[in-house]
Amino acid sequence: MAPVGLILLLLCAALGPSAATPVWCFARLEEAEGGGACVELLVGPLGPLEQLLSDLWGGDAAAGTQPELRRGRRGQEGLAAASVSPALLPRAGGLEPLVAVGQLLRDVCAGGQEAQPELHQPPPRLRGQLRPRGHRGDPGVPGQGPDLSRDPPGAPCAGSAADSQECPGLQPCPVDGAWGAWSAATPCPVTCGLGGVTLRRACDAPPPQHGGRACAGKDTRRGVCGPLGACPEVLHWGPWGPWSPCTRPLWESIACKSTVGQQRRTRACVGHGQGGPSCPAEGGLGTIHVRACYNIHNCLLHGNWSDWSPWGLCTPPCGTSPTRSRSRECRATYPSYKLTVTNVGSSGSRNVTFWGTPRPLCEPLLGQRLRLEETRPCLHVLPCPPDEE
């Protein structure tokens, strides 16, 4: 049966005594061995003819634009004629297709089954609507056509819903560099104690390419290796000890006299073991240092007052009554002894040093004989915090 004839038969069946029964309308019938199936659902389910024509021609009952229908008397009882007021036909699609539909409805529905016309012309294109991509439709109008049939289900669209292709001629994207793993540490350079090692890494995971940023940070770092056991002590001279009193062998006391004596101090060779090497001499000095001296320890010597020292800092540094001070001291005048002597048994001379702390004698100054101190209050001093007062 031609597709339009099938549609008209369905329409006429819907307008019989059971006009309220829903009707499903399809665009065409696919015939196959042993039967066939309706495909490409147009509209449905449908009720009375008024609603069917409203759906086909785009009428809107809510807006009052449903096409005006005139009832006819021919045909079965309850049928509505397919006569439509031309003034209410929709603008979309034009007038000619809708006039053809109206003529077919009059011929078929009013005349019954015996008056079915022979359909030689293709069916008019009904008013369509936009569909999402992937639905079936007119191949000449992309994206336009009816919904897929769901009862019975229609065949899915063949092929993929999307396609892609490479864009030629594009520049490579910048690739920022990233640090690789740290290398193994360099060998430990010591055999005892602690030593230092170095670890390295490279900006190659990946390296910067096409203008990408280089790796941030350093490519080396230092580490510690060990401890590898106690190291033997390296030979070196220890610090000098204090000077011995200034004396002269086989003589009585030489204190407060111009007699030259001698004194000595010693130091040890650290790390020296019995039978092992000794520390090398420094400036001709080994473990003992001897020098010539005058013994002035506790001797009464004429003295003079020194100049005033600079003002000291405020003590305490904050609060309501800090002070600062300066002082003068009575300092001894060393006697005019010879400062060099000839070496005994050899040519040359050596220096003579004064050893000891003398007792200076100065004229009294403001009642003081050894030290005079002057104190003044500090001005504009900040108050102390509560926990420091």
Secondary structure, DSSP 8 states (H G I E B T S, - for coil): --HHHHHHHHHHHHTSTTTTS-EEEEEEEEEETTEEEEEEEEEEEE-SHHHHHHHHHT--TTTT----B---SSSSTT-----B-GGGS-STT-SHHHHHHHHHHHHHHHH-GGG-----S--------B--TTS---TTSTTBS----BTTB----SS-S------TT-----B---------------SSS-EEEEEE--S-SS--BTT-----S-SEEEEEE---S------EE---------B-TT----TTSS--EEEEEE--EET--TTS-----BTTB-SEEEEEEEE-TT-EEEEEE---------BSSSSS--EEEEEEEEEE------SEEE-TTSSSEEEEEEES--EEE---BTTBSSEEEEEEE-SS-----GGG-
